[in-house]
């Protein structure tokens, strides 16, 4: 099984080589590297991968597999020419204000009254296709990247606003036809036109049972995902809750898996320290699980040491290193 780390940091900040080396020293083999569609394609016809390349090279040079994950679309990528959700800046969140009218740190919350949620923009399918072509030209080469996640948590209104204000059938039809399907790069073996080859399309990166079930039903009809992915957070912040969620995901995936790899692309323990136990126990429930992505580095290193780049391991980080070295 591959153990990975998630790197988002607003999808704009550059990962340092020191951070990548610290993560790799634990035995972690891969990183899920978030990409901001709004920063990479800031205006029509302009594709700027400069800052993203620095993060990509930091992890690649540390000997880690890089899994690309796109979030967000710029206004010009929508039919209505208006903003889609951009985390920590604008879009589907509001902040609680103090007496002086300033945003209180940490008070950001989903706000269904925001314009992009009340009347969510339609992402142009052609933009998603072009984005994939840009990635294919730059990264999807032998020895480089082989995996692409085209969207995140479609059942969360923060990431896919239509699900908060539209009937579920409509919201999932839209994310399928606007994002997942047009993002798929269908590559086939030249010697066998029925055999798919890398880059592998990963999805739906579902956070809940309902969106996983609905989108895998669509996938069964159109065969888009090479690897099935889900997020496996606990339903009560406990290890037992996380294993219970994994059983539910297994029961949904089993009938439609058809031999495909399955990845848990986001899991955390809310600082309760059971992530290593989860890694040990998960294969007992889902024997074919091939990948677990630990959501945040502050589960493995203290936040202070991340901030000052000294990378002091937490007890969970030390336990993970020992497990991966065994």
N, C-alpha and C positions, 0 to 999 in steps of 0.2 A: 504494500500500500504506500502511496505517495503522501507525504505530509507537506502542507503548503502554508504560507502566511499571506494574509491579505494586506495589500498596500493601497490605501486610498488617499489619505491626507488631502482631502478636498479635490483629489485628482489633478491638482495643479502643481503641488510641491514636488521638488526633485528628490529622489531617494539618493542618499549618499553612499559611496562605496563602503564606508565604514559600517553603515547600518546593514547593508547587504552581506558583508563578511561576518558580522555578528550573528545574523540570522542563520547563515549557512553553517556556522560553527556548531550550531545545535544539532545538525544533521538534517535540517529542513531542506528539501530538494527543489521546491517550486514556490512561485509567488503568483498570486492573482493580482494583476496590475491594472488598476482602474484608469480609464481614459476619459477625458472630458471632450465630448463632441463639440462643445461651445468654444473651447480653447484651441482645439486642433483645426477646426474649420470656422474661424471667426467671422468670415464673410464669404460671399459667393465666390467660388473658384479659387479660394486661398486655403491651402492645406499646410499647416505649420506643426511639424512633429519635433521641432528642435528641443523643447524642454522635456517632452515625453521620451525622446531618444536617450537623454542623460540618465533617466531612471531605468530605462530598459537595459542600457549598457552596464549600469551598476550591478544589476542582478545577474545578467548574462555573464559578465566577467567573474562573478563569484561562483559560477558553475551551477546556476539555478535555471530550471525550466521556467519560462515566462508564459503565463496564460493571460491573454488580453481580454479586458472587459470594458465595454463601452457604456457610458451613462450620458444621458441628456442630449438634447438637440438644440442647435441655435435657432433663432427666430426665422432665418431665411430657409431653414429646412422644413418649415411647416407650411401647410396650405394657406393658413391665415396670416402668415408672416408675424407671428407673435411668440413671446417667450414660452418655453416649456420649463419644467422644474429644474432649478439649479441649486444644489444644496448649499446651505450656510450663507447664501447671498440673496436670493430672491426666489420667487415662484410660489411654492405651496406652503411655505412656513411664515409664521408671524412670531414676534417676540413680546414678552411681557416687559412693559416700560416702567422705569423708576419714576420718582416724583419729578425729576428733571426732564422726563421724556426720553431718556436714554435706554437702549435695550439692556436688559439684565443678562449677563453672561449665563449660558446654559439654559435659558428660558425658551429657546426656539421650540415651536410645536406646530404640528400639522393644522392648517387652517382651511376648512372647506369653503370659506367665503372668499378666498383669494381668487382673482380673475382667472388664473390658469387652471383652477380646479372647477369653478362654476361653469366655465365654457372652455373645456380643454382643446388645445390645438390638435390638428391632425398632422402627424409627421408624414412627410412625403416618402413613399416607398422608394422612389428613385434616389433619394438622398442616402438611405440606408444601403442601397446597392452600391452606390458610388463610394461610400465610406469603406465598405468591404473590399472594393477594388483597390482603393488606396493602401489598405493594409496588406492586401495580397502582393502588391508591387514592392512593398518595403520589408515585410516581416515574414510572410509565409513562404519560407525557403528551407531547403534541407539544412539542418543544423541551427536553424533559427526557431521561430515560433511555429507551433502546429495547432493551437487551440484558440477559439474565439467565443466569448460569451457576449451576446449582442444586447442584452438588457438585464435589469435587476428587479427582482421582487414585483412582478406585475399586479399582485393583489394589494399592494401598499399604495395608497393615494399619493404618498410623497414621491414615488418613482413613476407611477402611472396614474395621473389624476383622473382619467375617465372612470376608473373603478370606484371612485368615491361619489360620483354624481350621475352615473349612467347605469342602466340595467347591466348586470354582469355579462349576459350574452353579448351585448354590444361592446362592452369594454374589452372583453377577451377576443372578440372578432377583430377589433381594431388593433390590438397589440400584435396579433398574429399576422394580419395582412399589412400593417404599416411597418412593423419592425422585424419580427422573427423570420418570416418567410423571405422577404426581400433582402435580408442581411446574409442569408445562407449562401456560401460559396460551394457550389456543387462540383467537386473535382472527382474524376473517375480514372481508374487505371487504364492507360491507353491500350493495354493488351486484354482488358476485360471491362467493357463498357457498363457492366452491371455492378462493378466493385468500386465503392467509394474510397478515396484516399485523402490524406491531409491536404488542407487544413480541416480539422475536426470542429464541427459546430456543436456547441454545448448549450443545453437549455432544458427547461425554461427558467432555471434559477428561481424556482417557486419557493415562497416562504410559508405557504399553508397547504393543507390538503386539497381544498377546493380548486385553487388555481392550478396546482399540479395535475389534478385529475382532468380538468377541462382542456388544458393545453396539451397534455399527452394524448387526449382523444383527437385533437386536431393533427398532431404529429403522426398519429397512426394512419391518418388518411393521406398525408402529404410527405411523410418521411423526410423530415428536415433535420432533426437532431441526431448527430452521430453518437453523442454521449448525453445521457440523461442526468440533469443536475437539480438539486434542491438545497434549501437551507434547513438546517436541523436544530435550530435553537430549542431549548427546553420549554415546555409549556408551564413550568412552575419554578424555573431557575435551579432545579435539582438535577442530579445525574439520572435518577429514575425517570424524571420528566423528559429528559433528552432521549433516553432509550425508548420510552413510550412513543415519542414522536417518530423515532426511526422505524419502529414497527409499523406505524400507520403509513409512513412513506413507502415502506417495503410492500405493503399490501396493495397499494395503488400502482406501484411500478411493475410488480411481478407479471401481471397479465399482458403487459405491452412491451416488456424489455427486449425480447427477441435477441438475447445474447449480447446486448450492448453493455458497455461500461456504464457504471453509475457513480456519480461524484456528489459528495456533500461539500458544496462550495462555500459554505459559511456556517461556522459554529463558534459559540463562545460560552463561557461558564459564569459570566457576571462576577468574576473575581472570586468565585467560590472554590476554585482549585481542583475541580474534578475532570479537567479536560484530558489528562493523560489516562485516567480510568475509562473515559469515553472511547478513546482511541483503542484501548485494549479490548473493550467489550463489544464495540460496534460490529466487528466481523462475525460475532456469534449470532447476531440478529440478521445481518445482511452480508453473507459470505462473499458476494461479488462486489462489495464496495471497494473501489480502487483508489480513492482520493479523499482526503479530509483537509479542508482549508480553515486554519485557525484565524478568526476574524481580525484580531488586533494584537500587535506586538506587545502591548502593555500587560498581556497575560503571561508573557514569557520573560520580559525585562521590566524592571520598575520604571514607572513613568519618568521619574526624575533622571534616571540614568539614560533613558531615551532622549530626553531633552538636552542633556549635556554630553551625549555621545560616549558614555562610558560603558553602557550596556551591562548592568549588573543583573544577573538572573534572579527571577522569582523562584520560589520552591517548585512551582509548576514547570518553569523553564529548565531547572536542573533535572527534574524527573523526566521531562521529555528528552533531554539530551542523553540521559542514561538509557532510556528505552530505545532510542534510535541507534545507539552505539552497540546495543546488545546483539 
